Amino acid sequence: MKEDYYDVLGVSKSASESEIKKAYRKKAIQYHPDKNPGNSAAEESFKKAAEAYEVLGNKEKRAKYDQFGHSAFDGSGGGGGFGGGMNMDDIFSQFGDIFGSGFSGGGFGGFGGGGQRRSKGSNLRIKVSLELKEIVLGVEKKIKVKRKIKAEGVTYKNCSSCDGSGQVTRITNTILGRMQSASTCPNCSGSGQSVSSKPLNSDSNGLIISEQTVLVKIPAGVEDGMQLKVTGKGNDSAGNGIPGDLIVLIKENEHPTLKREGDNLHYDLYISISDAVLGISKEVETVTGSVRIKLESGIQSGKILRLRGKGLTSINSYSAGDLLVHINVWTPKILNKEQKSFFEKMIENENFTPSPEKGEKSFFEKVKDMFS
């Protein structure tokens, strides 16, 4: 029995459009092939998530699914699900822009629509590593890409099998009468054209490999595992087809002191017992520079200070996350005779006896607040 699409994405049946999109994005990043090389189970989960989103992400298809379930699309030919017919490149082409709509040219990739379908060149996929500062500010990267382009001097003619239509029609006699069906032309792969003459250094489609520099504009706030689509920068198609796309996978390099959690950043600040008792001003590292903060006397280890707006700008909005500074009071492991004597005298001193205030939150409450 086919798995429920809502269960595949891990959302309720009352989930909003944005919640469904967010859930699909999370699943796609989790099971992305580049994160799970050679893992067939992850690839299958990736395809299931895409199939579920293809239905639940469309209002009309979702309404049909809510009413009739999977049977709404059985044998419909144009309904939901991929039915095993779409490969990974198809999924990337159709849904790649969910991670970075500014790179898609608007809307989902070229499937559907009336008239003759123009063939499309294959997509190229590259991985780009970014430092945290580049992610915070956004960056433009010039990337060298080896892509197939039409060779100079190549010429094409209409395919003799489909007469330039890109499709072949078959008529079959059945008990219901003569049935006509159309399919992609096997000789020209749907381009409608074949090579009439080509240079010696080109392949059978008249294409050669050329190294080109592509400018990729990466917006602020991208996350590790996101993929962005640069339209038309993949391999050329033979004949009058359109080029494929360049799929850019984001890899976030780990920062030595700042840890990312969504749009927020975390920083561990270590201070001495003397600093905690007397209070002190300390410099705290941010992505774009240092800021000075004041720690009041008597500050406790485990306290979290929130520097608002010092995190990352969300890719989907103009709001910025926060920088959470975690206070850690460092206890010395080795003391000289004088220092040891001082602390021995303080054992019974009431000022050194733990006495948390009623309003003081426990460690678990602080963790709960941090993730809420």
SULVENBEL-V976182 format. One record per pair of residues at least 6 apart in sequence whose ideal C-beta (glycine too) atoms are under 7 Angstrom apart, sorted by the first residue. I is the first residue (numbers start at 1). J is the second residue. D is the distance in whole Angstrom. If there is no record, write none. Layout:
i=I j=J d=D
i=I j=J d=D
This chain:
i=2 j=70 d=5
i=3 j=48 d=7
i=5 j=52 d=4
i=5 j=55 d=6
i=5 j=56 d=5
i=5 j=65 d=7
i=6 j=12 d=7
i=6 j=13 d=6
i=8 j=48 d=5
i=8 j=49 d=6
i=8 j=52 d=4
i=9 j=20 d=6
i=9 j=23 d=4
i=9 j=24 d=6
i=9 j=27 d=6
i=9 j=49 d=6
i=9 j=52 d=5
i=9 j=53 d=7
i=9 j=56 d=7
i=10 j=23 d=6
i=11 j=19 d=6
i=11 j=20 d=6
i=11 j=23 d=5
i=20 j=53 d=7
i=20 j=56 d=5
i=20 j=57 d=6
i=21 j=57 d=6
i=21 j=98 d=7
i=24 j=49 d=6
i=24 j=53 d=4
i=24 j=57 d=7
i=24 j=98 d=7
i=25 j=98 d=6
i=25 j=99 d=7
i=27 j=49 d=4
i=28 j=46 d=6
i=28 j=49 d=6
i=29 j=225 d=4
i=29 j=226 d=7
i=31 j=42 d=4
i=31 j=45 d=4
i=31 j=46 d=4
i=31 j=49 d=7
i=32 j=46 d=7
i=32 j=225 d=6
i=33 j=43 d=6
i=33 j=46 d=7
i=33 j=88 d=7
i=34 j=127 d=7
i=34 j=249 d=5
i=35 j=225 d=6
i=36 j=42 d=4
i=47 j=82 d=7
i=47 j=91 d=7
i=50 j=91 d=5
i=50 j=95 d=6
i=51 j=81 d=5
i=51 j=82 d=5
i=53 j=95 d=7
i=54 j=80 d=6
i=54 j=81 d=7
i=54 j=82 d=7
i=55 j=61 d=5
i=55 j=62 d=6
i=55 j=65 d=5
i=55 j=80 d=3
i=55 j=81 d=7
i=56 j=62 d=5
i=61 j=79 d=7
i=61 j=80 d=5
i=64 j=72 d=4
i=65 j=72 d=6
i=65 j=80 d=6
i=72 j=79 d=6
i=73 j=79 d=3
i=73 j=80 d=5
i=73 j=81 d=6
i=89 j=122 d=7
i=89 j=123 d=5
i=92 j=123 d=6
i=92 j=247 d=5
i=93 j=109 d=4
i=93 j=123 d=6
i=93 j=245 d=6
i=94 j=108 d=5
i=94 j=109 d=5
i=94 j=111 d=6
i=95 j=108 d=7
i=96 j=109 d=7
i=96 j=227 d=6
i=96 j=229 d=4
i=96 j=247 d=6
i=97 j=103 d=6
i=97 j=104 d=3
i=97 j=108 d=7
i=97 j=229 d=5
i=99 j=226 d=4
i=99 j=227 d=5
i=99 j=228 d=6
i=100 j=219 d=7
i=100 j=226 d=7
i=100 j=228 d=4
i=100 j=229 d=7
i=102 j=219 d=6
i=103 j=228 d=4
i=103 j=229 d=5
i=103 j=230 d=6
i=104 j=229 d=5
i=104 j=231 d=7
i=105 j=231 d=4
i=110 j=120 d=6
i=116 j=165 d=6
i=116 j=166 d=6
i=117 j=166 d=7
i=117 j=190 d=7
i=118 j=240 d=7
i=118 j=241 d=5
i=118 j=242 d=6
i=119 j=166 d=7
i=119 j=189 d=6
i=119 j=190 d=5
i=119 j=191 d=4
i=119 j=237 d=5
i=119 j=241 d=4
i=120 j=237 d=6
i=120 j=241 d=6
i=120 j=242 d=5
i=120 j=244 d=6
i=121 j=234 d=6
i=121 j=235 d=4
i=121 j=236 d=5
i=121 j=237 d=4
i=121 j=241 d=6
i=121 j=243 d=5
i=121 j=244 d=4
i=122 j=234 d=6
i=122 j=235 d=5
i=122 j=244 d=5
i=123 j=234 d=5
i=123 j=244 d=4
i=123 j=245 d=5
i=123 j=247 d=6
i=124 j=145 d=6
i=124 j=147 d=6
i=124 j=234 d=5
i=124 j=235 d=6
i=124 j=244 d=7
i=124 j=246 d=5
i=124 j=247 d=7
i=125 j=247 d=4
i=125 j=249 d=7
i=126 j=143 d=7
i=126 j=145 d=7
i=126 j=246 d=7
i=126 j=248 d=6
i=127 j=249 d=5
i=127 j=251 d=5
i=128 j=141 d=6
i=128 j=143 d=7
i=128 j=216 d=7
i=128 j=248 d=6
i=128 j=250 d=6
i=128 j=251 d=7
i=129 j=251 d=5
i=129 j=253 d=6
i=130 j=139 d=7
i=130 j=218 d=7
i=130 j=250 d=6
i=130 j=251 d=7
i=130 j=252 d=6
i=130 j=253 d=7
i=131 j=253 d=5
i=132 j=255 d=4
i=132 j=258 d=6
i=132 j=260 d=7
i=132 j=287 d=6
i=133 j=287 d=5
i=135 j=220 d=7
i=135 j=221 d=7
i=135 j=222 d=6
i=135 j=252 d=6
i=135 j=312 d=7
i=136 j=220 d=6
i=136 j=287 d=5
i=136 j=288 d=7
i=136 j=312 d=5
i=137 j=220 d=6
i=138 j=218 d=6
i=138 j=219 d=5
i=138 j=220 d=4
i=139 j=218 d=5
i=140 j=215 d=6
i=140 j=217 d=5
i=141 j=216 d=5
i=141 j=218 d=6
i=142 j=213 d=5
i=142 j=215 d=6
i=143 j=214 d=5
i=143 j=216 d=6
i=144 j=211 d=6
i=144 j=213 d=6
i=145 j=212 d=6
i=145 j=214 d=5
i=145 j=233 d=7
i=145 j=246 d=6
i=146 j=209 d=6
i=146 j=211 d=5
i=147 j=210 d=6
i=147 j=212 d=6
i=147 j=234 d=6
i=147 j=235 d=5
i=148 j=207 d=4
i=148 j=208 d=7
i=148 j=209 d=6
i=148 j=235 d=4
i=148 j=236 d=6
i=149 j=207 d=7
i=149 j=208 d=6
i=149 j=210 d=5
i=149 j=236 d=5
i=150 j=206 d=6
i=150 j=207 d=6
i=150 j=236 d=5
i=151 j=198 d=6
i=151 j=199 d=5
i=151 j=201 d=7
i=151 j=202 d=4
i=151 j=206 d=5
i=151 j=207 d=6
i=151 j=208 d=5
i=153 j=199 d=5
i=154 j=195 d=7
i=154 j=198 d=5
i=154 j=199 d=7
i=154 j=202 d=6
i=154 j=206 d=3
i=155 j=196 d=5
i=155 j=197 d=5
i=156 j=193 d=4
i=156 j=194 d=7
i=156 j=195 d=6
i=156 j=196 d=6
i=156 j=238 d=7
i=156 j=239 d=5
i=157 j=193 d=6
i=157 j=194 d=6
i=157 j=196 d=4
i=158 j=164 d=4
i=158 j=192 d=7
i=158 j=193 d=6
i=159 j=185 d=6
i=159 j=187 d=6
i=159 j=188 d=4
i=159 j=192 d=6
i=159 j=193 d=6
i=159 j=194 d=5
i=161 j=168 d=6
i=161 j=185 d=5
i=161 j=187 d=4
i=161 j=188 d=7
i=162 j=168 d=5
i=162 j=185 d=4
i=162 j=188 d=7
i=162 j=192 d=6
i=164 j=192 d=4
i=164 j=193 d=7
i=165 j=192 d=6
i=166 j=184 d=7
i=166 j=185 d=6
i=166 j=188 d=7
i=166 j=190 d=4
i=166 j=191 d=6
i=166 j=192 d=4
i=167 j=182 d=5
i=167 j=183 d=7
i=167 j=184 d=6
i=167 j=185 d=6
i=168 j=183 d=6
i=168 j=185 d=5
i=169 j=180 d=6
i=169 j=182 d=5
i=170 j=181 d=5
i=171 j=178 d=6
i=171 j=180 d=5
i=172 j=179 d=5
i=184 j=190 d=4
i=187 j=194 d=7
i=188 j=194 d=5
i=191 j=237 d=6
i=191 j=238 d=5
i=191 j=239 d=4
i=191 j=241 d=5
i=192 j=239 d=6
i=192 j=240 d=7
i=193 j=238 d=7
i=193 j=239 d=3
i=193 j=240 d=6
i=195 j=205 d=7
i=195 j=206 d=5
i=198 j=206 d=4
i=201 j=208 d=6
i=202 j=208 d=5
i=205 j=238 d=4
i=206 j=238 d=6
i=207 j=236 d=6
i=207 j=238 d=7
i=214 j=230 d=6
i=214 j=233 d=5
i=214 j=246 d=6
i=216 j=230 d=6
i=216 j=248 d=6
i=218 j=228 d=7
i=219 j=315 d=6
i=220 j=313 d=5
i=221 j=263 d=7
i=221 j=312 d=5
i=221 j=313 d=5
i=221 j=314 d=5
i=221 j=315 d=4
i=222 j=250 d=5
i=222 j=315 d=6
i=223 j=250 d=7
i=223 j=252 d=7
i=224 j=250 d=6
i=224 j=251 d=6
i=224 j=252 d=4
i=225 j=250 d=7
i=226 j=250 d=5
i=227 j=247 d=5
i=227 j=248 d=6
i=227 j=249 d=5
i=228 j=248 d=4
i=229 j=245 d=5
i=229 j=247 d=6
i=230 j=245 d=6
i=230 j=246 d=4
i=230 j=248 d=6
i=231 j=245 d=5
i=232 j=243 d=5
i=232 j=245 d=7
i=233 j=245 d=7
i=233 j=246 d=4
i=234 j=243 d=6
i=234 j=244 d=3
i=234 j=245 d=5
i=234 j=246 d=5
i=235 j=243 d=7
i=235 j=244 d=5
i=236 j=243 d=5
i=237 j=243 d=6
i=257 j=267 d=6
i=257 j=285 d=6
i=258 j=265 d=5
i=258 j=267 d=6
i=258 j=285 d=7
i=258 j=287 d=7
i=259 j=265 d=7
i=259 j=266 d=4
i=262 j=321 d=7
i=263 j=311 d=5
i=263 j=312 d=5
i=263 j=314 d=5
i=263 j=320 d=7
i=263 j=321 d=3
i=264 j=311 d=5
i=264 j=321 d=4
i=264 j=322 d=5
i=264 j=324 d=6
i=265 j=311 d=5
i=265 j=312 d=7
i=265 j=321 d=7
i=265 j=323 d=5
i=266 j=324 d=5
i=266 j=326 d=6
i=267 j=284 d=6
i=267 j=285 d=6
i=267 j=323 d=6
i=267 j=325 d=5
i=267 j=326 d=7
i=268 j=326 d=5
i=268 j=328 d=6
i=269 j=282 d=6
i=269 j=284 d=6
i=269 j=325 d=5
i=269 j=326 d=7
i=269 j=327 d=6
i=269 j=328 d=7
i=270 j=328 d=5
i=270 j=330 d=5
i=271 j=280 d=7
i=271 j=282 d=7
i=271 j=295 d=7
i=271 j=327 d=7
i=271 j=329 d=6
i=271 j=330 d=7
i=272 j=330 d=6
i=273 j=329 d=6
i=273 j=331 d=7
i=275 j=295 d=7
i=276 j=299 d=5
i=276 j=329 d=5
i=277 j=297 d=7
i=277 j=298 d=7
i=278 j=297 d=6
i=279 j=295 d=6
i=279 j=296 d=5
i=279 j=297 d=4
i=280 j=295 d=5
i=281 j=292 d=6
i=281 j=294 d=5
i=282 j=293 d=6
i=282 j=295 d=6
i=283 j=290 d=5
i=283 j=292 d=5
i=284 j=290 d=7
i=284 j=291 d=6
i=284 j=293 d=6
i=284 j=325 d=6
i=286 j=310 d=5
i=286 j=323 d=6
i=291 j=307 d=7
i=293 j=305 d=6
i=293 j=325 d=7
i=299 j=327 d=6
i=301 j=327 d=6
i=301 j=328 d=6
i=301 j=329 d=4
i=302 j=327 d=7
i=302 j=363 d=6
i=302 j=366 d=6
i=303 j=327 d=4
i=304 j=324 d=5
i=304 j=325 d=7
i=304 j=326 d=6
i=304 j=366 d=6
i=304 j=370 d=6
i=305 j=325 d=4
i=305 j=327 d=7
i=306 j=322 d=5
i=306 j=324 d=6
i=307 j=322 d=6
i=307 j=323 d=4
i=307 j=325 d=7
i=308 j=322 d=5
i=309 j=320 d=5
i=309 j=322 d=7
i=310 j=322 d=6
i=310 j=323 d=4
i=311 j=320 d=6
i=311 j=321 d=3
i=311 j=322 d=5
i=311 j=323 d=6
i=312 j=320 d=7
i=312 j=321 d=5
i=313 j=320 d=5
i=324 j=370 d=7
i=346 j=352 d=4
